[in-house]
Amino acid sequence: MLLSLVPDAPLPWRAPAAVRNDVPRGYGVQEQCLPFTAACALGLLVPAPFSFGLCAQADVPAGGLPFLPPDVARPPGDERVFYVHDHAPSRFFGNAFDADPLPFTDAQGRRMELRPQQPGISFMDRPDQTLFFKLHLPWVLRTPAGVDSHFGPPINRQAPLDLLVGLVETDWYAHPVNLVVRRPVQGALHVRRGDVIAQVHLVQRDSRRVDPQVVDRGSPLAQPLYDELRQWFAAHQADRSTYRRQARSQQGRLGDAGLPEGPA
């Protein structure tokens, strides 16, 4: 489930298998590679919630609101400024979202209203973390029990941000996720509202850690694998697209995630 805390916020959408609208015909295009497309289609694509950037003061685009991070969050000698663009429909002004009010009853039984403010960009308060900043998402993701959310760069797509990967227990975590970004050491960064900046896919918690069983090549356990490998080489020699055709024959193994329309 997705709960937006502000109106008109760009929300995640289901990731498509292909990375372009028009897929060329013929053998060998990347969208023909099933592992490629299956990975592209994992989970949700995450859009930038507002327009922002990092650049020289003179290069801040029209309408951008420039600001410097606190001294503790500034690399020595870096004179670049961050900037954001206000977006009134989302109640985003001056690098902060005005979230929907949260009514509650205090310990004395009085009806109160909490009006939280969610920052857009924030910074670490440690001098050893000056190369990072946080990008706050104005929505809450809730997953079924035992299902975590893996946040990271867009898979097999252009990545405008250098994101650190995070695994969040979104079956109970009640706060919007904050993406941690490694700021570019030099040059400029410009991101538009709605640009795809991240991808989140769901992970069963009991599948986090795997201990592989290494099979001795001469053991009985290896024989079925050798048999399947021989069958694979024979099938591929007869049909170089055998992987896609075999995957389609395995009902429900990949669902429709890795099988886009286009060349077979």
N, C-alpha and C positions, 0 to 999 in steps of 0.2 A: 504494500500500500504506500501511496505517496500523499503527503499532506503539505500543501504550500502554506507558508506562514504569511504571505503577502499576496495581493492580487497581481495578475498579469506577469507572473514569474515564469521564465523559460524552464520547463520541466523535462526530465529525462524521457526518452522514448526508446522503444525496442530497437536494438541494433540490427541493421540489415546485414545480409551475408556479403553483398557486393559493396565495393567502395566507390563505385561510380554509377551514374544513372544509365548510361548506354554502354553495354558490354559488347566489345567486338566479337564477331563470329570467328570460328576457326580454332584449331587446337593450339594449346600453349598459353592462352591468356591466364592471368593470375586467378581470375574468378572460376577457372576450371579446376583449380587445385582445391580439393575438398578440405584438407587440413587448414588451408588459408581461409576459405570462406566460413568454415565451422568456427574458427577462432574469431573472425570478424563479427559473427552473429551472437557472441556470448553476451547475455545480459542487456544492459541499457547504455545508451550514449548520454553523456552529461554535458549540457550546454553552459556557456559562461552566463552567470546571472546578471551581469551588467558589463558595460564597456570600461576597460581600464588599460593601463600600460605603465611602462617605465622608460624614461628617455631624458635627454637634456631639456632643461627648462625651455629653451627656445623652440623645441620641437613638439611641445605639448599641442595636440590638435585643438581646433576651435571648439569651445564648449567644455573642454577638459578642466577639471579642478585639481591643480597640482598641490602636492604636499610632500614634506620630507618625513621619513620615519624618525622615531626617537634616536638620539645619539647612540644609545647602546645597540641599536639595530642597524647602524650605518657602517659599512665597510670603510676603512680609512681611505680618504682621497676620492671616494665615489660621490660626485656632485649631481648625479642624476636624480630626478624626482619621480615619484609615482603620481598618477593621475587617475581620476574616475569621471564618469559622466553621470549626472543625475538622470533618474528615470521616474517621472512623477507617477505613471500608472502603477508602478510597483512600490510606491512610497519609498523610493531610494533617493536620499538627499545627503550630500556631504559625506559620502563614504559610510552610510549606515541605512539599514532597513528599519522602518517602523513596523514591527510585526503586529498581527492581529491581537487585540486585547485578550487577556486570559482571566476570566472571573474566578474567584475562589473565596472561601470562607476561612477567616483566621481563627486562632485558638479561642478567641472570645466570642466567636459566632458572628462576627461582623462581615458583611459582604464587601469584598474588596475587588479591585481590578488591577492586574499587573499588565503594564504596557512595555514589553521587552523591546530593546533595541538590539539589532543584530549588525555587527560591523560588516563592511564589505571586504576590506583588506585589513589585516592586523599583522603584528610583528612579534617576534620572540623578544624576551627581556634578558637575554644572555649574550655576552659579547662573542661567545664561541659559535653563535648561530646567526650571524649577520648575513649569511648567504641565503637565508630562507625567509619566506613570508607566508602568511596564511590567507587562503581565499575561502570565504564563508559562503555556504550554500543556504538559500532561504527556504529550504523544505526538509521534511523529515521522511526517511525511508524506514518502513517497518516490514520485516520479513517473517515467515513462519518460524515456529520454535525450532531451534537447532540449526538455523541457516544464517551464515555470516555473509557480509558484503565485502568483496575485494575491490577496492578503488585503485585505479592506476591509469596510465596514459591510454589513449585510444589505441586499440589493437589493429595493427596493419593500416593505420590511417595517419595522416599528418598530425603531429603533436605540437601545438603552439607553445605548450608549457613543459618544463622539465619537472614532472611531478614525482614526489616520493610515493611509493605504494603503501597503502594502508589496508588492514583487515579489521572491520568493525562488526561487533556483535549486534547487528541491527534488529534482532528479535526482541531486544529489551532497551537498547540505547535510545533515549527519548529526546536527544538534542540533534540539531542539524550537524552533518559531518563537515569538518573543516579540511580542505585540501591543503597540503603543505607543498609549496613550490620552491624550487631552487632558482633564485634570481640569476639572470644571465650576468656573467662576469663583466661583459662589455657590450656595447651596442644598445639597441632599442628593442622594446617589447610592446606590441600593440595587439590587443584582443578585443574583438567586437562582441557585444551582447548576442548570445545565441550561437557563437562559434563552439564547435565540439572541442572540449578541453580534457575530457576524461571518459573512462568507461568503467562501469561497475558490473561485475557478474557475481552470481550467488554460489556459495560454497557450503556444502554440508559440513558441519563442525566436526563430525566424527571422521571426516576424510582429510583433515588438515595434515596429519602426519602419516607418512607411508614408509614402511621398512621393506625394501625389495628382497625377494627371495632369489638368490643367485643359483641357477641350476647348472650342475655339472654337465658338460657336453656329452658325456657318455652315459648319463643316468637315464632310467626309464621315463622320467619326467620330461626329458628333452625330446623324446621321440615324436610326440604329437606336434611339437613346435616345428621340428624338421619336416614332418609330413605336410603341415600347412604351408610352410615356406616353399616346398617343391610345387605344391598346387598353385601357389601364388605366381611363381615364375612362369608356369605353364599357361595360366590364365592371362597373364600380362603379355606373353608372347603372342597370344591369339587376339588380344584386345587391349590396346594400351590405355583405354579408359576403364579398365576393369574395376578400379577402386570405387569410382562413382557408381557403377552399376551394381556392385556388390553391396555398397552402402544403402542404395535404394531398396535392395531386397531384404535388408535387415530391418523389419518393421519396428519403428519406434526407437531405434538405437540413437539416432541423431534428431528425430523429429523432422521438422522442416528447417532447422537452423542452418545447416550447411549446404543446402541444395537450392541455390538460386536458379531462376530461369536463365537460360542461356546455353552456350555450347556444352555438349555432353562429352 
